[in-house]
């Protein structure tokens, strides 16, 4: 009887969020170890389907960094990163497309459909969805900012959201591989966090949720007591500039900044290793992970 009451309490806690978010769009960046562990994979898929069946419109953008790295290693190629982005020559981007579109995207679609959703996999090449341009990474050398060519890594020049909007309107869950095409026909590997942030802004999403392999953002990753539960857009920009946020966390935070600037209400960086982390973030008062918001509300005691 007690367990039944506890279950009811959980549902009641979720009620205001169910009412608030019904009909809204939530963009989910699915990546990290939650894509590699079968049990975590099942949890994430179930979370996404739950969102769909309570009236939320989920859009999934997936990464695939660990699997791309593994494939490159099998083929004798080493991975190099600049500011969290993979340096990609022509062969690397071809391998990345094979892994992202041919393997990971189709697997996610298969799982979503198996567990009761209607999912459709697309890449940025479909219907000219993502028009890309070469990304030049900005690095600091001796106090001077320089632009570095890191190969076939792209920035989004334009999004044709009609395809995604049409799928959402017809009840499908779009599953998006972060591959774009340039005006010259070149293929570009685009960081999945950036794609998710841009899509969230373009669709007018209510939320952007980025699944990763850490609990969230820390002021000092060596000191677990410095965990940040809420971060403002301005604070995030300062932490990137002063180096407190570095490596693979940079694209995630920059994606949050882009989404917030584009009108998304809240963005979340959450630990995809925790079972049902997506539902805990959306439907509980405490939430988990770090939320990045446009402005923090300070309450005087």
N, C-alpha and C positions, 0 to 999 in steps of 0.2 A: 504493500500500500504506500509506504514511504517513497519507494522508487517511482511509483506512478505520480505521486504529488510533485516530486522533483522534476519529472519530465514535463508535467503541466506548467511548472514555474518557468522552465526554460522557454517553452512556447509563448508564455505570456510576456516574458522579457523581450522576445523577438517581435511581438505584435506592433509596437510603434514603428519599428524599422521596416517591417513588411508593408505597413500603410504608407510610410514616407517614400519608399523606393519603388513601389509598384509602378510599372510602366517606364521606369528610367533605364538608361543604358549604363552598364558597368563594363569597362575594358580591363581585361585580366592579362597581364604578361606572365606566361607560364614558362618557368625555366629552372635551372639548377638541379639539385639532387632529387627534387620532387618528380623529375622526369625520368629518373633512372631506377628508383626503388618502386617495385611493383605495387606494394601496399599504399605508399604515398601517392602513386599515380592514380590508383583507384579512388582514393580519398578526394583528390583534386577534381577528378572527373565527376564524382558524385556531387561535390559542392557546386560545380558549374551547372549541373542538371537541376539541382535544388533551386538555384537562383532563377533558372528558366521557368520552373513550374510554380514559383510564387509570384510570377508576373514581371520579373526583371529581364532585361534584354542583354545577355552576356555576349561580349565579343572577345575572342581569345587570340592573342598574339603570342607565338611561341619562339623561344630561343632554341639553342641546341649546341652551345659552346663546348661542353664536355664531349659530346659525341663527334663533333667536328674535329676536335683536338685528337681524339682517339683514332679517327679515320686517317687524319694527316700523319700521325705517328706510324700507323700501319704501312703507309705509303712512303715512309722515310722523310717526311717533311716536319720541320720544327715550327712551333707556333711562337710568334713574337707579338707583343702587345704594346701599344702606345696610348696612354690615357684610357686604358680599359678596352681599347678597340684592337681587333686582330688585324695585323698587317696582312694584306691579301693580294698576291700576284694572280695572274690569269688562271693558273692551275688551282690555286687555293680557292678562289671564288667558285670555280666549277665544282670542286669537291663539296664546298659549303652548300651550294644549291642542291646537289644530289642528296646530301644528308637531310637538309631542312625540308625540301619539297618531296623528295622521293621516299623518304623513310619516316621522319618525325611527324610531318603534317598528316600523312595518311594514317599513321598509328593513332594519333589523337582523334581524328575523325571516326575511325573504326570503333574506338572505345566509347566515345560519346553516343554513337548510334547504337552500340551494343547495350548500353545502359538506359536507353529509352529516349534519347534526344534525336533531333534531326539536325545534323551538322554538315557543313559544306567546307571543304578545304580550298583555299585560294592562295596565290602568291601575288606579289606586287606586279607581276607581269600580266596577270589576267585582267582583261578589259582596261588596260592602261591604268591600273589601280594606283601604282606608285611610280611616279616619274622622279628619277633620281639624278643627282649631280655628284661629282667626285668630292669627297670629304678631305679637307686638309686639316690635319691635327695640329692644334696649337700647343707648343711645348715651351717651357722656360729654359733658356740657356744663358748663364751669367747675367741673370736679371733681365734678359731681353726675350720677348715673346716671338717665337718663330713658327712658321707654318711648314709642316712636314707632310710630304706625299706618302701615304701608306697603302697605295695601290687601289684596287677596285672595292674600296669602302665608300659607301654613299651617304649623302644627306638627302632628305626628302625635299624635292623642289615643288611638287604638287601632288595632292591626293584627289583621286576621283572616287568620292565616297558613295556614288550612286549604286554601285554594285553591292556594297555592304548594307546600305540602307534598304535596298530591295530585298536582300536575304532576311534581314531582321523583320521587315514588314510581313514577310511570308512565313515567319515562325522558325526560321533556321538559325543555328548558331554558326556564325562565320569563324573559321579557324585560319589564321593568317600567317604565312611564312614570310619572314622579313627580307625578301629579295625584291630589288627594284630594277628598273631599266632606264638607261639614259636616252637622251634625244638621238644619240648616235647608235643606239641599239646595244650598247655595252651592258653587261650584267653587273649589278652592284650588290654586295653584301651590306646590309644596313643593320646596325645594332638594334636588337629587338626591343630594348627599352625605349629607344628613340621613336621607333615605329609606334609602339603602344601609346606614348605620350602624344604624338602628333594625331593619331587616330582618335584618341579620347577628346582632344580639343576640337577636331573637325566634326565629330559626331555630337558635340555638346553633351558629353557623358556626365553623369552624376559623380562617378568615382573612377579612379584609376588605381588598380591594385597590382603591385609588382612582387611576385614571389621570388625569393632569393634564398641563399644558404646561411644567412646570419639573422640574428633576432631583430635587427633594425640598424639604426645609426647610433654610434657612440662618439662622444667628443674625443675619447682616447680609447682605441680598440684594445689596448692592453689593460684597461681598467674598466671592469664590468659595471662599476658603480656610476659610470658616466653615460649610461644609456639615456637616449633622448626619446621621449614618448611623443612629443609634439614639437615640430620645427616650422618656423615661418619661412616663406619664400626668401625674404631678405637675409635671414640667418643662414639659410642653405647656400645662398650665393657667396656669403662671406666665408663659410667653411670650405667651399671649393677653392676659393682664392687663396686662403691661408694654408691649404694643404691638409686640413683636418679630415676632409673627405678626399679619398684618393683611389686610384686603381679602378676596379670594376664597379665601385659604388658611384663614381662620377657620372656615367651615363644614366644610372637609375635616378639620381637626384636631379640631373638636368632634364630628364624626361618628366619628372614631377613639376619642375619649374615651368616647362613648356606647356604642360597640361593646365596648370593653374592660370598662367597668363592667357590661355585660350578660353577660360571660363569654366573649367572643371571645378566642382565645389571642393572636393577633397582628394588627396592622393595618399597612398599607403605603401610602405615598404615592409613586407611581412615575411616571416620565416616559413618557407614552403615545406620545411622538414617536420613541422608540427602538424599532426593530423587535423584536418578540417580548419586550418588556419584562416582560410578565406571566409568561411561562415562565422567564425569567431570575431573576425574584424568587422564584418558587415552587420551582424545581428546581435551583438552584445554591447553593453554600456562601457565595459572596460576596454574592449578591443585588444589587439596585440600589435606588436611591431611599432614602427614609427609612422605617424601621420605627418605629412607635409602639407601645410595650408597656406593660404595667401597671407593671412594675418593671424597672429595669436591673440587670444583674448586674455587679458590679465585681470584677475579678480583680486581686489584688495580685501584683506581680512578684517 
